Amino acid sequence: MADDARQQLRAYVEYFRDMGVHDFYRNGEPVAVESPATVVTTHAERVAVPLAAATVDRAQVSIAPSAIEKSYAEPAISKLVSFDDLAPLPGNRVAVSDRADALKAIQTEIGDCTRCPLAYAGRHTIVFGDGDPGARLMFVGEGPGADEDASGVPFVGKAGQLLNNMINAMGLKREDVYIANIVKCRPPANRVPEPVEADTCKGFLLGQMDVVQPQVVVALGATAATYLLGAKQSLAELRGRWHSCRGAKLVVTYHPAFLLRDPRQKGEAWKDLQMVMAELGLKAPAKG
Ligand code: URA
């Protein structure tokens, strides 16, 4: 086994041990938990599922880049791959009238997901996404917290309230935008998602992005930026300029949870949102 795969497997096992889990059972039946070294599903297959569900013309989607052909058995698992390099953009846009159904199809494909350790780490609800399937603006966060895990809706806790305020300050309502996360299940103790968890989940987010096809994406915080752009850089390096992702313009800003801890940075986040407003022709609502 390659070193990276061995390291990944060790991390995976240690993770379960830390959680106090040594045997795996579901509904009283033993469950075979595949290790990352034995899972044979390729990124290409995982990416193809939501694309197919989104009624994208598969004939126009030639999923070939070598980066996405790697299986978990290969060392490339720990390499970051941008969403743009995960799969080609679909040749056809999903009609606005079909987007809700296309998103539903991806959600159905996810099902009662047990593809990664988060399924066994105290998750109650899979938090799929929320908002307008035809939104011009999409926000991507890190992963659900306790409130989201309980409600099944992203960004409903304290950070969510701040995000709502940010959206309102842009002259929009929450229902006007689409909101999703890098992972759809709550990481225990709100830790940052492990690469294997983000990698397992990101094909579904990619499918959502390809269905909604927003004009602008806002990556909330470093985790979202890292996985969407396939590069680990500081927020200072990433903020204040445009990136691209799945045919959309992407801007990186602070995660609302960070802004709650350090409200002095709210002015900086507002600068990022003003870039978005200029791009979308939005005006802040008049005060009073
Ligand atoms: N933080 C996130 O990144 N996502 C949520 O849905 C809630 C909090």
Residues whose N, C-alpha, C, O or C-beta is under 5 A from the ligand:
A	BS01	URA	G141 E142 G143 P144 G145 E148 P154 F155 A159 N181
